Amino acid sequence: MKIRSIPAPDKARPVLLLAADVSRDTLHLFSRFESGHHEVVAEDVIPNRTEAVERALAEAATLAAEHGLRGVRVLCEASGGYERALLAVARRAGHQTALISAEQVGQLTKAESLDTGKTDRKDARVIHLAAAMGRTQRHRDLPEPYVVLRHLTAFHDDEVRVTSAIRTRLQATLRDLFPDYDRSAQFTFSKTGRALLHGRLLCPHRLAQLGRTRLLATLRRRVPGVKTATGERLVTAAEASVRSAPPPAVAAVLSDRLAALVAELEVHEGQAEALKERIEALGAELKARDQLPPIDEAVSGITLFNLARIVGQTGPLSDFATKRQLLRYAGMNLRERESGQYKGQTRLSKKGRPMLRKVLGQAVFPVLRGDRLLGARYAERRERMVEQKARVAAMRKLLTVVWGAHRSREPFDPARVHVCQSEYALAA
């Protein structure tokens, strides 16, 4: 039998654990502790508003002082942002704060009362039980630049999604207006395609009226150097489409819709570009303060934009003592399932920050080409595993590269990426 001796926690003056089940409008509070020969149980339901939270925390602090406890520790689940006011007020009042995993609360719910029922009051008790067992997660109060980066990244992601949706609607409208239009989306949103859209020229009735000569002349005024074959191909498609296109009145409505979509698209593209510039500017500020890993874009292929977004989602990398901690924070740690002779598939836990995983998925693509940082290793993995697994492995590697560069504080060396520390030192 393997025996270990683990230091027991100091229980001389315990802290008052104040558990809160958080919803949009209310907080269900629960606390239980021993005082002398008695057990004290405190419960309350309060509005999820700053003044009500301040009063409840003041009462909890008074209760802790009366019974000789060494302060208050506020505990709750992450609840889609509804918990932020509670945690901010608690921190401002000098109380400890911590988070409880929603998954653990779900697993403990049945054990707490031996039934599968769920109520807000019961959830508060279960959160308290999880905290009493030591199953807490650190609540990180991030410095301001990282909070700003997180907001900017979320806003940029919103603009990109809206832009993609507008492009889809624009292409669908274009198919209704121009049945035989056979150019790709890449052409439609290229410089030439946008010139056609701005001039309302992607209408078969108008193209057929213009003819090849006038169309090329109009195009070349807007886009110098456009190929003759482009104009001829468009007019040929327009002449065929006139026979199946909507009547002129319907075509005019669709053409107006196209113009409106183009204007809306360019507004959101401009907002996305402005947000990107702000992210890069903030990343440059962090780099100047030595708070960004010293990774050179020219050597690594990792752009300042992507690096700033990654670090914005991780927060200060110095908070993570090991790369394993960082992978767990991102939900990129591996989860195994084994029992006896049964061996299930190894999968990602996906219990961490979803936006960090999304940013990693976007940032990894530029470094997967054959001549880039992770290209060779990615190609090797593609020969023995499916593409999705190879890409996930590359995402994990990218995150550890960022963490390792921050820890070493040495100039970035691509030769160090795929070798262990001892091999790298021996080669040096």
TANOR-V390617 format. One line per field, one symbol per residue. ss: DSSP state (~ for helix, > for strand, _ for the rest). A space follows every 10 residues. Layout:
ss = ???
//
This chain:
ss = __________ _____>>>>> >>___>>>>> >>>>>__>>> >>>>>>>__~ ~~~~~~~~~~ ~~~~~~____ _>>>>>____ ___~~~~~~~ ~~___>>>>_ _~~~~~~~~~ ~~~______~ ~~~~~~~~~~ ~~____>>__ ___~~~~~~~ ~~~~~~~~~~ ~~~~~~~~~~ ~~~~~~~___ ____~~~~__ ~~~~~~~~__ ___~~~~~~~ ~~~~~~~~~~ ~~_____~~~ ~~~~~~~~~~ ~______~~~ ~~~~~~~~~~ ~~~~~~~~~~ ~~~~~~~~~~ ~~~~~~~~__ ______~~~~ ___~~~~~~~ ~~~~__~~~_ __~~~~~~~~ ___>>__>>_ _>>___>>__ ___~~~~~~~ ~~~~~~~___ ____~~~~~~ ~~____~~~~ ~~~~~~~~~~ ~~~~~~~~__ ___~~~____ ~~~~~~~_
//
